[in-house]
Amino acid sequence: MANEQADLMFTDPPCNVAIDGNVCGLGRVKHREFAFAAGEMSSEEFTAFLQQTSAANVCRDGAIAFVCMDWRHMGELLQAGKEAFTELKNLCVWNKTNLGWARSIVRSMS
């Protein structure tokens, strides 16, 4: 971003959840693991990873950051957010009542 600062950020960092056993398409579809943050980090390591990769340093004071995270690591995300930003505004929860978009496409194509 050179010397520019963002007013808004939307990010979906790795969730530190192993693909195997969690993303499976009912067992018919096999996905490979991510290179990092795929379940191998401790809580402390993942919190530090989120702090270091938050991009808060490219956000203008008062900017809004939307960060997606798996429910299993909300604690780490909240802790990293407290360290990276001056204030946490809100928490939005996507209460899914059906399959996620990608899983429903995989199922409909098979």
N, C-alpha and C positions, 0 to 999 in steps of 0.2 A: 504493500500500500504506500510505499515510499514515505512521504511525510504526512500523508492524509490520515485522518482519524475517523472511525466509523461512528455513526449515530445509532446503528442497529446491527446486531449480529444474530444469525441463525446458524447453529452448528449441531452436528450429530456425531460426537466423538465415539471411538470404540467403547464398548460397554463392559469390557472385562468379563464377558460371559463366553464360555466355550461354545463353539458351534455344535460340536458333536453332542448329541443328546438334548439340544435345545432348539435347533433349527433343522427339521428333518423331513418335512413334507410327507409325514406318515411312513417314513422309512424308505420310500422309493427314490427320493432325491438326496444325494450326498453333496454337501458343500465342504469346501476345504476351510481350514482354520485361517484366521487373520494372522498377520505377521507379528502383531503385538496387541496387548490388552484383550486377550482372548481367554481370560480366566487364570492366567499364570501369575498375576500380580496380587500381593497382599493388600489389605485395606489401606495401609499406610503408603505403599508404593503407588497404588492407583490414585489416591488423593493427591500425591505429589505430581503424578503424571497429568491429572486434570488441571492442577494449578499451573503447571509449566506450559500446557498447551491451550490455555483458556482464551488466548488472544485478547485478554483484557488490556494489554499494553498498546493495542491499536484502536481501542475504543475511547472516544471522547468522554469526558466527565459527564455523567448523566445518561450515557448511552444505555440502551436496553439490549440484553442478551437473552435469546431464546436458546436453551440447551436441552436436547433430547437425551434421555437416559433410561436404561432398563431399571425396573423397580428394585432389583436386587442391590443396586449400588446408589440409591438416592442419598444415603448417609454421606458417602464419599463426595458426591456431587455438591451437596449442601455445604460440607466443610471446605471444599476447594473454592466454592463460590464466595464464602465468607472471607477467605484469604485473598482472592483475586479481585473482588469488587468491593466497593465501599458500602453497598447496601443490597440486600436481596428483596425484591419487590413482591413476588407471588410464586405460587406453584400451580401449574395446570396439569391435571391428570386426564389422560385419554382413557376413558372407561370403555374398552372395546367389548362389544356384545357379539361379535362374530370373528371369523378368521381375519388375520391381517391381510392387507392387499396382496402382497407377493405370494403368500401361501394360497390364497384363493385362486390366483392365476395358475400356479403350479397344479393345483387340484383340477381346475377346469380344463387344462391342456392335456392331462393324462388320461 
